[in-house]
Amino acid sequence: MKQLLMQLRKIIFCRQRKGMQENEQLLSENQQLLAENDQLLSDVTEAKKKIIRLQLVEENTQKECGKKS
């Protein structure tokens, strides 16, 4: 009975350790995905700024051309 209890403890310990390793791996992957997400968000923000600038330039150009003609 005592030996069975010891084996059970070893199994539980092994599974806990394996679970912790899996959690660490998932955490690492999650951190990498968050970093990629931050970069993509930054890229989208910059792209939006450029689009707004281009729209303003286009509006100003149309206004200037309208005044000249």
N, C-alpha and C positions, 0 to 999 in steps of 0.2 A: 504494500500500500504506500509506504514511504517512497519507494523507488518510482512508483507511478506518479506520485505528487511531484517529485523532482523532475520527471520527464515533462510533465504538464507545465511546470514553471519554465523549463527551458524552451518549450514550444511557444509559450506566451511571450517570453523575452525576445525570442527570435522574430516573432511576428511584429512585436512592437518596434524592434529595431528596423525591420524591413519597412514598416509603415512610416517611420520617421525619415528614412532615406528617401522614400517615395515623396513624402511631403516636402523635403528639402529640394528635390529635383523639380517638383511642381512649382515651388516658390521661386526657384531660379528661372524657370521658363516664364512664369508670370511677370517677374521683374523685367525680363528681356522684352516681353510683349508690351509692357507699359512704356518702356523706353522707346520702342518702335512707334507706339501710339502717340507719344509726345512729339516725336519727330514728324509724323504725318500731320498731326494737328498744327504744328508750326508751319509746315509746308503749305497746308490749306489756308492758313491765316495770311501768309505772304502772298499766295496766289490771289486771294480775295482783295488784298490791298492793291495789287497790280491791276486787277480788273477795274476797281473803282477809279484808280488813276487814269486808266485808258478811257473809261467812260467820261470822266471830266474833261480830258483832252479832246475827245470827240465832240462833246457838247460845246466847248469853247471854240473849237474849229468851226463848227456849224454856225455858231453865233457870229464869229468873225467873217465868215464867208457870206453870211446873210447880210451883214452890214455893208460889205464891200460891193455887192452886186446891186 
